[in-house]
């Protein structure tokens, strides 16, 4: 869910810690909103248009972490809506008119534009809000350090300090970021740093926290550093999971997953676990690969997973997968998604593949809307999706047509 980012700053997945000064560390901080945003700031949304989408929000700027803004109050354009878990209301506007709320906003700026576009946000109103703010401030502090060696030292020190935080969100965030840093910059972990991390490894940890610390120490071992792994429990010592952790590249893990998809019993044991440990690009690969197998996928599970996913590419693949594994129960949800600019075509294609009477009716409604709005190319494309020619093309490609 955008408002509660599950991968945090992978999900901040954010900053190029070493910028252009030498090789980049392979932390998940590099892959997401921080790196892609022109501006990162904390502000209070105090005025919102009544329009559903796009919304235009007036934001009182409290603190700028990256980039610059013109003035203490800026206008932010928000395209699309926030997904929910409510079947009768699958999406709602990001901001509520008449309610002042504080967010960390990741913004893009077009040359010559007077407004900013929102890429994503952190909602700081829940109990993890202070932890999210601290994580953003840590990234900003690291990004401000000059020189690759100094950046590595500062990143390792800040993250190892955060690892000792008793709060779960912060501890998991730090464990994951340290593991990613160890994969590409093992020289950043001297004996003193390893000892601090080792002491945390002996404390009570969640399964995810143990996983990331084991990944960290094994990355150091692989690089030739002297390092001991943290204590393991019997489930975490499973041979398949050890093989997964030892896989060095995305391609290696794709091959492991492909074999897993061919073994129903193994998939039931490890499939979801592997998904949760994967980076966004691998999670985006996961769904079309799984959709091409005979394994059963509950469409309700895909719809429930959607609002927990921050990465746009993964969300798109969840929508596409519903077109292959979904059915009548998914039609209304997909029609709602088709109003989202980023998901318009994937959702319409999914409806065309489900192809029940209600799915066809939904396509016809959307076609009429697009034609009335002067978007003839989309209206014509929907005519094709409704045609026998589309059905024939899908069957030639080996895809089933009709609701499951």
KEKE-3310 file (N, C-alpha, C; in steps of 0.2 Angstrom, whole numbers, plus 5000, padded with zeros to 4 digits):
npx = (5004:5003:5002:5007:5022:5028:5041:5048:5061:5065:5057:5059:5067:5078:5091:5105:5118:5132:5131:5138:5151:5161:5159:5143:5134:5125:5113:5095:5091:5094:5085:5072:5059:5067:5078:5072:5065:5063:5061:5061:5051:5044:5028:5012:4997:4985:4974:4963:4957:4940:4939:4940:4951:4963:4969:4972:4983:4986:5001:5009:5025:5036:5049:5063:5071:5077:5082:5075:5062:5050:5045:5035:5023:5016:5009:5003:5001:4990:4989:4978:4972:4972:4973:4962:4957:4944:4930:4919:4923:4935:4945:4951:4953:4969:4971:4961:4948:4947:4954:4968:4984:4999:5013:5026:5033:5036:5042:5040:5046:5042:5050:5048:5035:5023:5018:5020:5022:5016:5025:5025:5021:5024:5014:5013:5005:5002:5008:5021:5025:5035:5046:5048:5050:5063:5070:5070:5077:5089:5094:5094:5105:5116:5116:5121:5134:5151:5161:5166:5171:5169:5155:5151:5156:5148:5135:5135:5138:5126:5116:5119:5117:5104:5099:5100:5089:5074:5062:5051:5049:5059:5071:5069:5070:5083:5091:5088:5093:5107:5110:5109:5119:5130:5131:5137:5146:5156:5168:5165:5162:5169:5178:5173:5161:5154:5154:5145:5134:5133:5130:5117:5111:5110:5099:5081:5073:5062:5056:5059:5069:5079:5082:5087:5099:5106:5108:5116:5128:5132:5135:5146:5155:5155:5162:5175:5177:5180:5168:5154:5138:5122:5113:5102:5086:5076:5067:5072:5084:5081:5086:5082:5079:5092:5098:5092:5096:5109:5110:5116:5112:5099:5094:5098:5089:5077:5078:5078:5065:5057:5059:5053:5040:5036:5034:5022:5020:5032:5031:5020:5026:5037:5034:5028:5036:5048:5044:5041:5054:5060:5067:5059:5059:5061:5049:5040:5042:5038:5024:5018:5026:5021:5008:5008:5008:5001:4997:4986:4979:4972:4961:4956:4966:4976:4970:4969:4983:4987:4985:4996:5007:5020:5028:5026:5028:5026:5012:5006:5008:5001:4988:4988:4989:4977:4969:4972:4971:4959:4942:4924:4921:4931:4928:4922:4932:4943:4938:4937:4951:4954:4952:4963:4977:4990:4987:4978:4977:4983:4972:4961:4964:4965:4951:4946:4951:4945:4931:4918:4900:4898:4910:4912:4902:4908:4919:4913:4907:4918:4923:4914:4915:4929:4927:4918:4927:4935:4946:4950:4958:4960:4946:4944:4953:4947:4936:4943:4947:4935:4932:4930:4942:4952:4950:4953:4967:4972:4969:4978:4990:4990:4983:4970:4952:4939:4930:4937)
npy = (4994:5011:5020:5014:5009:4993:4988:4998:5009:5003:5004:5016:5013:5020:5030:5035:5030:5033:5042:5050:5047:5037:5018:5012:5008:4992:4994:4993:5005:5012:5009:5015:5027:5038:5039:5041:5053:5070:5079:5078:5079:5084:5088:5097:5093:5104:5109:5103:5099:5095:5086:5068:5062:5068:5074:5090:5096:5108:5111:5114:5117:5109:5103:5101:5087:5083:5091:5106:5118:5131:5142:5142:5136:5124:5117:5101:5089:5074:5059:5046:5035:5029:5012:5001:4989:4986:4978:4985:4997:5000:5009:5025:5043:5050:5060:5069:5080:5095:5090:5091:5084:5076:5072:5063:5067:5061:5068:5074:5085:5094:5102:5120:5119:5124:5116:5101:5084:5070:5056:5045:5042:5044:5040:5048:5047:5035:5024:5020:5031:5041:5033:5031:5044:5046:5037:5042:5054:5049:5044:5056:5062:5053:5054:5067:5067:5069:5060:5043:5034:5040:5040:5027:5023:5031:5027:5013:5015:5023:5014:5002:5007:5010:4997:4993:4998:4996:4996:4988:4991:5000:4992:4981:4988:4993:4981:4975:4985:4985:4972:4973:4982:4975:4965:4972:4981:4974:4978:4988:4984:4982:4974:4978:4984:4972:4965:4973:4971:4957:4955:4960:4950:4940:4943:4943:4941:4945:4934:4939:4949:4940:4934:4944:4947:4935:4935:4946:4942:4930:4936:4943:4932:4926:4936:4934:4939:4937:4931:4927:4918:4924:4916:4902:4897:4881:4881:4891:4886:4878:4868:4872:4886:4890:4888:4897:4909:4909:4911:4921:4931:4939:4931:4919:4917:4917:4905:4896:4899:4895:4881:4879:4882:4871:4861:4857:4855:4860:4873:4877:4877:4886:4896:4909:4914:4916:4925:4936:4939:4945:4957:4972:4970:4957:4952:4957:4949:4937:4935:4935:4923:4914:4914:4907:4894:4878:4880:4884:4900:4911:4923:4933:4934:4940:4953:4957:4958:4968:4982:4982:4983:4993:4995:5001:4993:4980:4980:4982:4970:4961:4965:4961:4948:4944:4944:4932:4922:4926:4930:4931:4938:4947:4957:4970:4976:4977:4985:4997:4999:5002:5015:5021:5030:5024:5011:5008:5002:4988:4984:4985:4975:4964:4963:4960:4947:4940:4941:4938:4941:4952:4958:4961:4971:4980:4984:4990:5001:5008:5011:5020:5030:5034:5038:5048:5057:5061:5052:5043:5033:5024:5020:5014:5004:4996:4992:4983:4974:4968:4961:4947:4945:4948:4937:4926:4929:4928:4914:4908:4912:4903:4906:4905:4910:4918:4918:4912)
npz = (5000:4996:5006:5017:5016:5012:5008:5013:5011:5000:4992:5002:4995:4989:4989:4978:4985:4983:4973:4959:4962:4959:4961:4963:4978:4980:4987:4992:4993:4982:4971:4971:4976:4981:4973:4961:4963:4960:4970:4988:5002:5018:5022:5026:5020:5016:5008:4997:4980:4976:4966:4960:4953:4942:4958:4965:4976:4990:4998:5013:5015:5026:5028:5018:5010:4999:4984:4978:4982:4976:4986:5002:5001:4990:4975:4972:4960:4959:4952:4948:4961:4978:4982:4991:5003:5003:4996:4991:4989:4980:4978:4984:4985:4987:4996:5009:5007:5017:5028:5037:5035:5038:5027:5020:5005:4988:4974:4957:4945:4931:4917:4917:4923:4935:4945:4955:4952:4960:4965:4974:4992:5010:5023:5038:5049:5056:5069:5065:5059:5065:5063:5050:5046:5052:5045:5032:5035:5038:5026:5018:5025:5023:5009:5008:5011:5006:4994:4991:5000:5012:5012:5012:5025:5033:5029:5034:5047:5052:5048:5055:5068:5068:5067:5080:5086:5095:5089:5078:5064:5060:5063:5054:5042:5043:5044:5031:5022:5026:5022:5008:5006:5010:5000:4989:4993:5003:5009:5017:5029:5043:5057:5069:5066:5061:5073:5081:5074:5075:5088:5089:5081:5090:5098:5101:5086:5071:5058:5045:5049:5053:5041:5033:5040:5040:5026:5025:5032:5024:5012:5015:5018:5006:4999:5004:5016:5034:5043:5054:5053:5060:5073:5069:5066:5065:5054:5046:5042:5032:5018:5004:5006:5010:4998:4990:4997:4994:4980:4968:4958:4950:4939:4943:4954:4947:4940:4950:4955:4944:4944:4956:4954:4947:4956:4966:4980:4985:4981:4989:5001:5000:4991:4994:5004:4997:4988:4996:5000:4989:4977:4969:4955:4953:4959:4950:4939:4944:4944:4930:4927:4936:4932:4920:4923:4930:4942:4955:4957:4969:4965:4974:4983:4975:4973:4986:4989:4980:4986:4995:4988:4983:4972:4955:4944:4948:4953:4941:4935:4943:4940:4927:4928:4934:4923:4917:4927:4934:4936:4935:4948:4948:4940:4943:4951:4942:4932:4940:4941:4928:4927:4932:4926:4924:4924:4915:4901:4905:4913:4905:4896:4904:4907:4894:4892:4903:4899:4902:4902:4910:4910:4897:4896:4905:4897:4886:4893:4897:4884:4879:4887:4884:4871:4872:4878:4868:4866:4855:4850:4861:4862:4850:4851:4862:4855:4846:4856:4860:4849:4838:4832:4841:4851:4842:4841:4854:4856:4847:4852:4863:4874:4886:4885:4893:4908:4924)
capx = (5000:5007:5002:5011:5026:5031:5048:5051:5065:5065:5051:5062:5071:5080:5096:5111:5122:5138:5130:5142:5158:5164:5154:5137:5133:5119:5107:5089:5089:5095:5080:5065:5057:5072:5083:5068:5061:5067:5061:5058:5050:5039:5023:5005:4992:4979:4969:4963:4952:4935:4940:4943:4957:4968:4968:4977:4984:4991:5005:5013:5032:5040:5056:5065:5076:5081:5080:5073:5055:5049:5040:5033:5017:5017:5004:5005:4996:4990:4985:4976:4969:4974:4969:4960:4955:4936:4927:4914:4926:4942:4950:4949:4958:4975:4970:4954:4947:4945:4958:4975:4988:5007:5016:5033:5031:5042:5039:5044:5045:5043:5053:5043:5029:5022:5016:5024:5018:5017:5027:5023:5021:5024:5009:5016:5000:5002:5013:5027:5027:5042:5052:5048:5054:5070:5073:5071:5082:5096:5095:5097:5111:5120:5117:5125:5142:5155:5167:5163:5173:5165:5148:5151:5157:5142:5129:5136:5137:5119:5111:5120:5114:5096:5098:5099:5083:5070:5056:5052:5049:5066:5075:5069:5073:5091:5093:5088:5098:5114:5111:5110:5125:5135:5132:5141:5152:5158:5174:5162:5160:5175:5177:5170:5154:5152:5153:5139:5128:5132:5126:5109:5109:5109:5093:5075:5071:5057:5059:5062:5075:5084:5084:5092:5106:5110:5110:5122:5135:5134:5138:5153:5158:5156:5167:5181:5178:5179:5161:5150:5131:5119:5110:5097:5081:5076:5064:5077:5090:5079:5090:5079:5080:5099:5100:5089:5100:5116:5109:5120:5109:5091:5093:5099:5083:5072:5078:5075:5058:5054:5059:5048:5033:5034:5033:5016:5021:5038:5029:5016:5030:5042:5033:5026:5042:5053:5041:5042:5061:5062:5067:5053:5060:5059:5042:5036:5043:5035:5017:5017:5029:5017:5002:5009:5009:4994:4996:4980:4980:4966:4961:4955:4973:4979:4967:4971:4990:4988:4987:5002:5013:5022:5031:5021:5028:5023:5005:5004:5008:4995:4982:4988:4988:4970:4966:4973:4968:4953:4935:4918:4922:4936:4927:4921:4939:4947:4935:4940:4958:4955:4952:4970:4981:4995:4985:4972:4978:4983:4966:4956:4966:4962:4944:4945:4953:4940:4927:4911:4895:4899:4917:4911:4899:4912:4923:4908:4906:4924:4924:4909:4919:4934:4925:4916:4932:4939:4951:4947:4963:4958:4940:4945:4957:4942:4932:4947:4947:4928:4930:4932:4949:4956:4949:4957:4974:4973:4970:4984:4995:4989:4979:4962:4948:4933:4931:4939)
capy = (5000:5017:5024:5010:5005:4987:4988:5005:5013:4999:5007:5022:5010:5025:5035:5033:5032:5036:5047:5049:5047:5030:5013:5013:5002:4989:4994:4994:5012:5015:5007:5017:5034:5043:5040:5044:5059:5077:5083:5074:5084:5083:5094:5096:5094:5108:5111:5098:5099:5090:5081:5062:5061:5070:5079:5095:5098:5113:5108:5118:5113:5109:5101:5098:5082:5082:5096:5113:5120:5138:5144:5138:5132:5122:5113:5094:5085:5067:5056:5040:5034:5025:5006:4999:4982:4986:4976:4989:5004:4997:5014:5031:5048:5050:5066:5070:5087:5097:5087:5093:5078:5077:5066:5063:5066:5060:5072:5075:5091:5095:5109:5125:5118:5127:5111:5095:5078:5065:5049:5041:5046:5040:5043:5048:5047:5030:5023:5020:5038:5044:5029:5033:5051:5045:5033:5047:5059:5045:5043:5062:5063:5049:5057:5074:5065:5069:5055:5036:5030:5043:5038:5020:5023:5034:5022:5008:5017:5025:5008:4998:5010:5009:4990:4992:5001:4991:4996:4983:4994:5002:4986:4977:4992:4993:4974:4974:4989:4982:4966:4975:4985:4970:4962:4976:4984:4971:4981:4993:4980:4981:4969:4982:4984:4965:4963:4976:4967:4950:4956:4961:4944:4935:4945:4941:4944:4942:4929:4944:4952:4935:4932:4949:4947:4929:4937:4950:4938:4926:4940:4944:4926:4925:4941:4932:4942:4933:4932:4921:4920:4924:4910:4901:4892:4875:4883:4896:4882:4873:4868:4876:4893:4891:4888:4904:4915:4908:4913:4928:4935:4939:4926:4913:4916:4916:4898:4893:4900:4891:4874:4879:4882:4865:4857:4860:4854:4864:4879:4879:4879:4891:4901:4915:4916:4918:4932:4942:4941:4947:4964:4973:4968:4949:4951:4959:4943:4932:4934:4932:4917:4909:4913:4902:4887:4875:4881:4888:4907:4914:4930:4937:4935:4945:4959:4959:4960:4974:4988:4982:4983:5000:4996:5001:4987:4974:4981:4981:4962:4958:4967:4957:4941:4943:4943:4925:4918:4929:4928:4936:4941:4952:4962:4977:4978:4978:4991:5003:5000:5005:5023:5024:5031:5020:5004:5008:4996:4982:4982:4983:4969:4959:4962:4957:4940:4937:4940:4936:4946:4958:4960:4964:4977:4985:4987:4994:5007:5012:5013:5025:5036:5037:5041:5055:5062:5062:5047:5039:5028:5019:5018:5009:4998:4992:4989:4977:4969:4965:4958:4940:4945:4947:4930:4922:4930:4925:4907:4907:4912:4898:4908:4903:4915:4917:4918:4906)
capz = (5000:4995:5013:5022:5012:5015:5007:5015:5006:4994:4995:5000:4990:4987:4987:4976:4991:4981:4968:4953:4964:4960:4960:4967:4982:4978:4992:4989:4993:4975:4966:4971:4976:4983:4967:4955:4964:4960:4977:4993:5007:5023:5022:5028:5015:5019:5004:4991:4976:4977:4961:4962:4950:4947:4963:4966:4984:4992:5003:5017:5016:5033:5028:5011:5011:4992:4979:4980:4980:4976:4991:5007:4999:4983:4972:4970:4956:4961:4947:4951:4968:4983:4982:4997:5003:5003:4990:4988:4987:4979:4978:4986:4984:4992:5001:5010:5007:5023:5033:5037:5036:5036:5023:5016:4998:4983:4969:4951:4942:4924:4916:4916:4926:4941:4950:4955:4952:4966:4963:4980:4998:5016:5028:5044:5054:5061:5074:5062:5056:5067:5061:5042:5045:5054:5039:5026:5037:5038:5019:5017:5028:5019:5002:5008:5013:5000:4994:4991:5006:5018:5011:5014:5032:5036:5028:5038:5054:5053:5048:5061:5074:5067:5068:5087:5088:5097:5086:5073:5057:5059:5064:5048:5037:5044:5042:5024:5019:5027:5018:5001:5006:5010:4993:4984:4997:5009:5012:5022:5036:5047:5062:5074:5063:5061:5080:5083:5070:5077:5095:5087:5078:5095:5101:5098:5079:5067:5053:5040:5051:5053:5034:5030:5043:5037:5019:5025:5033:5019:5007:5017:5017:4998:4997:5007:5023:5040:5046:5056:5052:5066:5075:5065:5069:5061:5048:5042:5040:5027:5012:4999:5008:5010:4991:4988:4999:4991:4973:4968:4954:4949:4935:4947:4958:4942:4938:4956:4956:4939:4947:4962:4951:4944:4961:4970:4987:4987:4980:4995:5007:5000:4986:4997:5007:4992:4985:5001:5000:4982:4975:4965:4948:4953:4961:4944:4935:4948:4943:4924:4926:4939:4928:4915:4926:4931:4949:4956:4961:4971:4963:4979:4986:4971:4974:4993:4988:4976:4989:4999:4984:4981:4965:4950:4939:4952:4953:4934:4934:4947:4936:4921:4930:4935:4916:4915:4932:4937:4933:4936:4954:4948:4935:4945:4953:4936:4929:4944:4940:4922:4928:4933:4919:4923:4924:4910:4896:4908:4916:4900:4893:4908:4906:4888:4893:4907:4894:4904:4900:4914:4908:4890:4897:4908:4892:4883:4897:4896:4877:4878:4891:4881:4865:4873:4880:4863:4866:4849:4850:4866:4861:4844:4854:4865:4849:4844:4862:4860:4842:4837:4830:4847:4853:4838:4842:4860:4856:4843:4857:4868:4881:4887:4885:4897:4916:4927)
cpx = (5004:5008:5006:5016:5029:5038:5052:5055:5068:5059:5054:5066:5075:5086:5102:5116:5129:5137:5134:5149:5160:5158:5149:5136:5126:5114:5100:5087:5090:5089:5073:5064:5062:5076:5078:5065:5066:5067:5058:5057:5044:5034:5016:5001:4986:4974:4969:4957:4947:4935:4942:4950:4957:4966:4973:4977:4988:4995:5010:5020:5035:5047:5058:5071:5080:5078:5078:5065:5055:5043:5039:5027:5017:5011:5006:4999:4996:4986:4984:4974:4973:4970:4967:4958:4947:4934:4922:4917:4934:4948:4947:4954:4963:4974:4963:4953:4945:4949:4965:4979:4995:5009:5023:5031:5037:5039:5043:5042:5047:5046:5048:5037:5029:5020:5021:5019:5020:5019:5024:5023:5022:5018:5012:5012:5000:5008:5020:5029:5034:5047:5053:5052:5061:5073:5075:5077:5089:5098:5098:5104:5117:5122:5121:5132:5145:5161:5164:5165:5169:5158:5147:5151:5151:5136:5130:5135:5130:5115:5112:5117:5107:5094:5097:5093:5078:5063:5056:5053:5057:5071:5075:5072:5080:5094:5093:5093:5105:5115:5113:5117:5131:5137:5137:5147:5154:5164:5171:5161:5167:5173:5172:5162:5151:5150:5147:5133:5127:5129:5119:5107:5107:5102:5087:5073:5065:5061:5062:5069:5081:5087:5089:5099:5110:5112:5116:5129:5137:5137:5145:5157:5160:5162:5174:5182:5177:5173:5157:5143:5128:5115:5104:5092:5080:5073:5069:5082:5088:5084:5088:5081:5087:5101:5098:5094:5107:5116:5112:5116:5102:5090:5094:5092:5077:5072:5076:5068:5054:5054:5054:5041:5031:5033:5028:5018:5027:5035:5024:5020:5034:5040:5032:5032:5047:5050:5042:5050:5064:5062:5061:5054:5059:5052:5038:5037:5039:5028:5016:5020:5024:5010:5002:5009:5002:4993:4990:4982:4973:4966:4960:4961:4976:4976:4969:4979:4991:4990:4993:5008:5014:5025:5026:5021:5025:5015:5002:5003:5003:4989:4982:4987:4981:4966:4967:4970:4962:4947:4930:4919:4927:4934:4926:4928:4943:4944:4937:4947:4959:4954:4958:4974:4986:4993:4979:4972:4978:4976:4961:4958:4964:4955:4942:4946:4948:4934:4920:4906:4896:4905:4916:4907:4903:4917:4919:4907:4912:4925:4920:4912:4924:4932:4922:4921:4937:4946:4950:4952:4961:4951:4940:4949:4952:4938:4936:4946:4940:4927:4932:4940:4954:4956:4953:4965:4976:4974:4976:4990:4995:4986:4972:4959:4942:4935:4933:4934)
cpy = (5006:5020:5020:5006:4999:4986:4994:5008:5009:5001:5013:5019:5015:5029:5032:5035:5035:5040:5045:5048:5040:5025:5014:5007:4999:4989:4995:5001:5015:5014:5011:5025:5039:5044:5043:5050:5065:5080:5078:5079:5081:5089:5092:5098:5098:5110:5106:5099:5094:5084:5074:5061:5064:5075:5084:5097:5103:5110:5113:5114:5114:5108:5098:5093:5082:5087:5102:5114:5128:5140:5139:5134:5130:5118:5107:5091:5078:5064:5049:5040:5029:5018:5005:4991:4981:4984:4981:4996:5002:5003:5021:5037:5048:5054:5067:5077:5089:5094:5088:5086:5079:5070:5068:5062:5066:5063:5073:5082:5092:5102:5114:5124:5122:5123:5106:5089:5073:5058:5044:5045:5041:5044:5042:5048:5041:5029:5022:5026:5041:5040:5030:5039:5050:5042:5038:5052:5055:5045:5050:5064:5059:5052:5064:5073:5065:5063:5048:5033:5033:5041:5031:5019:5026:5030:5016:5009:5019:5018:5003:5001:5009:5002:4989:4995:4996:4991:4992:4986:4996:4997:4982:4981:4992:4986:4973:4978:4987:4976:4968:4978:4980:4966:4965:4979:4981:4974:4986:4990:4978:4976:4972:4982:4977:4963:4966:4972:4960:4950:4956:4954:4939:4937:4942:4945:4941:4938:4934:4947:4946:4934:4937:4949:4941:4931:4941:4946:4933:4930:4942:4938:4925:4930:4939:4935:4936:4935:4926:4923:4920:4917:4909:4896:4886:4877:4887:4892:4877:4874:4872:4883:4895:4892:4895:4909:4915:4911:4920:4933:4934:4933:4919:4911:4915:4908:4894:4893:4895:4884:4874:4878:4875:4859:4860:4860:4859:4871:4882:4880:4885:4897:4908:4918:4919:4925:4937:4944:4944:4954:4965:4970:4960:4948:4953:4953:4938:4930:4932:4925:4912:4908:4908:4895:4884:4876:4886:4895:4910:4921:4935:4939:4940:4952:4962:4961:4966:4980:4988:4983:4991:5000:4996:4995:4981:4974:4980:4973:4959:4959:4962:4950:4939:4942:4936:4921:4920:4927:4934:4940:4947:4958:4969:4980:4981:4985:4998:5004:5003:5013:5026:5024:5026:5012:5003:5002:4989:4979:4981:4977:4963:4958:4958:4949:4937:4935:4937:4942:4953:4962:4964:4971:4982:4988:4992:5001:5012:5015:5020:5032:5039:5040:5048:5060:5063:5058:5042:5033:5022:5016:5013:5003:4993:4989:4982:4972:4965:4961:4951:4939:4944:4940:4926:4923:4927:4917:4905:4907:4907:4900:4907:4910:4914:4916:4912:4904)
cpz = (5000:5002:5018:5018:5015:5014:5010:5010:5001:4990:4999:4995:4987:4985:4983:4981:4989:4975:4962:4955:4965:4959:4965:4971:4980:4983:4989:4989:4986:4970:4966:4972:4977:4976:4962:4956:4963:4966:4982:4999:5012:5023:5024:5022:5018:5015:4998:4987:4977:4971:4963:4960:4943:4952:4963:4973:4985:4998:5006:5018:5022:5032:5021:5012:5004:4987:4982:4978:4980:4980:4997:5006:4992:4981:4970:4966:4958:4956:4950:4958:4972:4983:4990:4997:5004:4996:4987:4986:4986:4979:4981:4985:4989:4998:5002:5011:5014:5029:5032:5039:5034:5033:5021:5009:4993:4977:4963:4948:4935:4922:4914:4919:4933:4947:4950:4955:4957:4963:4968:4986:5004:5020:5035:5050:5059:5065:5071:5059:5058:5064:5053:5042:5047:5048:5033:5028:5037:5030:5016:5019:5025:5012:5002:5009:5006:5000:4995:4998:5012:5018:5014:5022:5035:5035:5033:5045:5056:5053:5053:5067:5074:5068:5076:5090:5090:5093:5079:5066:5056:5059:5057:5042:5037:5042:5034:5020:5020:5023:5011:5001:5006:5004:4989:4987:5003:5013:5017:5029:5039:5053:5067:5072:5063:5068:5083:5080:5073:5084:5094:5085:5084:5099:5098:5091:5076:5062:5047:5043:5051:5046:5032:5034:5041:5030:5020:5027:5028:5013:5009:5016:5010:4996:5000:5014:5028:5043:5048:5055:5059:5067:5071:5068:5064:5054:5043:5039:5034:5021:5006:5000:5008:5002:4988:4990:4996:4983:4973:4963:4953:4944:4938:4951:4953:4941:4944:4957:4950:4941:4952:4959:4948:4950:4966:4977:4989:4986:4986:5001:5006:4995:4989:5000:5002:4989:4990:5001:4994:4981:4970:4958:4948:4955:4954:4939:4938:4945:4936:4923:4930:4935:4923:4917:4927:4939:4950:4960:4962:4969:4968:4983:4982:4972:4981:4993:4985:4981:4994:4995:4982:4974:4960:4945:4942:4952:4946:4933:4938:4943:4930:4922:4931:4928:4914:4921:4936:4934:4935:4943:4954:4943:4937:4948:4947:4933:4933:4942:4933:4922:4930:4927:4919:4922:4918:4905:4899:4910:4911:4896:4897:4908:4900:4888:4897:4902:4895:4901:4903:4912:4901:4891:4900:4902:4888:4886:4896:4889:4876:4881:4887:4874:4866:4875:4874:4862:4861:4849:4855:4865:4855:4847:4858:4860:4847:4850:4862:4854:4842:4835:4836:4850:4849:4840:4849:4860:4852:4848:4863:4874:4881:4887:4889:4904:4918:4933)
residu = (UNK:UNK:UNK:UNK:UNK:UNK:UNK:UNK:UNK:UNK:UNK:UNK:UNK:UNK:UNK:UNK:UNK:UNK:UNK:UNK:UNK:UNK:UNK:UNK:UNK:UNK:UNK:UNK:UNK:UNK:UNK:UNK:UNK:UNK:UNK:UNK:UNK:UNK:UNK:UNK:UNK:UNK:UNK:UNK:UNK:UNK:UNK:UNK:UNK:UNK:UNK:UNK:UNK:UNK:UNK:UNK:UNK:UNK:UNK:UNK:UNK:UNK:UNK:UNK:UNK:UNK:UNK:UNK:UNK:UNK:UNK:UNK:UNK:UNK:UNK:UNK:UNK:UNK:UNK:UNK:UNK:UNK:UNK:UNK:UNK:UNK:UNK:UNK:UNK:UNK:UNK:UNK:UNK:UNK:UNK:UNK:UNK:UNK:UNK:UNK:UNK:UNK:UNK:UNK:UNK:UNK:UNK:UNK:UNK:UNK:UNK:UNK:UNK:UNK:UNK:UNK:UNK:UNK:UNK:UNK:UNK:UNK:UNK:UNK:UNK:UNK:UNK:UNK:UNK:UNK:UNK:UNK:UNK:UNK:UNK:UNK:UNK:UNK:UNK:UNK:UNK:UNK:UNK:UNK:UNK:UNK:UNK:UNK:UNK:UNK:UNK:UNK:UNK:UNK:UNK:UNK:UNK:UNK:UNK:UNK:UNK:UNK:UNK:UNK:UNK:UNK:UNK:UNK:UNK:UNK:UNK:UNK:UNK:UNK:UNK:UNK:UNK:UNK:UNK:UNK:UNK:UNK:UNK:UNK:UNK:UNK:UNK:UNK:UNK:UNK:UNK:UNK:UNK:UNK:UNK:UNK:UNK:UNK:UNK:UNK:UNK:UNK:UNK:UNK:UNK:UNK:UNK:UNK:UNK:UNK:UNK:UNK:UNK:UNK:UNK:UNK:UNK:UNK:UNK:UNK:UNK:UNK:UNK:UNK:UNK:UNK:UNK:UNK:UNK:UNK:UNK:UNK:UNK:UNK:UNK:UNK:UNK:UNK:UNK:UNK:UNK:UNK:UNK:UNK:UNK:UNK:UNK:UNK:UNK:UNK:UNK:UNK:UNK:UNK:UNK:UNK:UNK:UNK:UNK:UNK:UNK:UNK:UNK:UNK:UNK:UNK:UNK:UNK:UNK:UNK:UNK:UNK:UNK:UNK:UNK:UNK:UNK:UNK:UNK:UNK:UNK:UNK:UNK:UNK:UNK:UNK:UNK:UNK:UNK:UNK:UNK:UNK:UNK:UNK:UNK:UNK:UNK:UNK:UNK:UNK:UNK:UNK:UNK:UNK:UNK:UNK:UNK:UNK:UNK:UNK:UNK:UNK:UNK:UNK:UNK:UNK:UNK:UNK:UNK:UNK:UNK:UNK:UNK:UNK:UNK:UNK:UNK:UNK:UNK:UNK:UNK:UNK:UNK:UNK:UNK:UNK:UNK:UNK:UNK:UNK:UNK:UNK:UNK:UNK:UNK:UNK:UNK:UNK:UNK:UNK:UNK:UNK:UNK:UNK:UNK:UNK:UNK:UNK:UNK:UNK:UNK:UNK:UNK:UNK:UNK:UNK:UNK:UNK:UNK:UNK:UNK:UNK:UNK:UNK:UNK:UNK:UNK:UNK:UNK:UNK:UNK:UNK:UNK:UNK:UNK:UNK:UNK:UNK:UNK:UNK:UNK:UNK:UNK:UNK:UNK:UNK:UNK:UNK:UNK:UNK:UNK:UNK:UNK:UNK)
# end
